[in-house]
Amino acid sequence: MPYFPDELRKSVIFLGYMSQSGKEEFAGSGFLVRLGHEDSTYVVTAAHVIDKIKEKSRSNDLHVRMRVNL
């Protein structure tokens, strides 16, 4: 079984977007994963979360907002 540090296993992130009105909106959640011994950490979420962000965010704003609770 791969090793996941406790700080990654216990992490939940919240994903959102900037709405047309300029307000930050919640779209869904995700979690963090590190593969093998890589230095990179990846965000994993469901496709429908990203689809919602694409659909509802400002047309010129292609950013996903991420909030992490420590």
C-alpha positions in Angstrom: 0.0 0.0 0.0 1.4 3.5 -0.9 2.4 5.8 1.9 0.4 9.0 2.5 1.5 11.4 5.1 -1.1 12.1 7.8 -1.3 15.8 6.7 -2.4 14.7 3.3 -4.7 11.9 4.4 -6.6 14.2 6.6 -6.9 17.0 4.2 -10.1 18.1 2.6 -10.2 21.0 0.2 -13.1 23.2 -0.9 -13.3 24.3 -4.5 -15.1 27.3 -5.8 -15.2 30.1 -8.4 -15.9 33.8 -8.8 -19.5 34.2 -9.8 -20.8 36.6 -12.5 -21.7 39.0 -9.7 -18.1 38.9 -8.3 -18.9 36.7 -5.2 -16.9 33.6 -4.3 -19.1 30.6 -4.6 -18.6 27.0 -3.4 -18.7 24.3 -6.1 -17.6 21.1 -4.3 -14.8 19.4 -2.4 -11.7 17.4 -3.2 -8.6 16.0 -1.5 -4.9 16.0 -1.9 -2.8 13.1 -3.2 0.9 12.5 -3.6 2.0 9.7 -5.9 5.0 7.7 -4.9 8.0 9.8 -3.8 7.2 12.7 -6.1 7.5 16.2 -4.8 4.2 17.2 -6.4 0.8 17.1 -4.7 -2.3 16.7 -6.8 -5.9 17.9 -6.2 -8.5 15.2 -6.9 -12.2 16.1 -7.3 -15.2 14.9 -9.4 -15.7 16.0 -13.0 -19.1 17.6 -12.1 -17.3 20.0 -9.7 -15.1 21.3 -12.5 -18.0 21.4 -14.9 -20.0 23.5 -12.5 -17.0 25.9 -12.1 -16.7 26.2 -15.9 -20.4 26.8 -16.3 -21.0 29.3 -13.6 -17.8 31.3 -13.2 -17.1 34.6 -14.9 -16.6 34.1 -18.6 -13.1 35.7 -18.4 -12.1 34.0 -15.1 -10.8 30.5 -15.7 -9.4 30.1 -12.1 -10.5 27.5 -9.6 -10.5 28.9 -6.0 -9.2 26.4 -3.4 -9.6 26.7 0.4 -7.7 24.4 2.7 -8.6 24.0 6.3 -5.5 23.1 8.4 
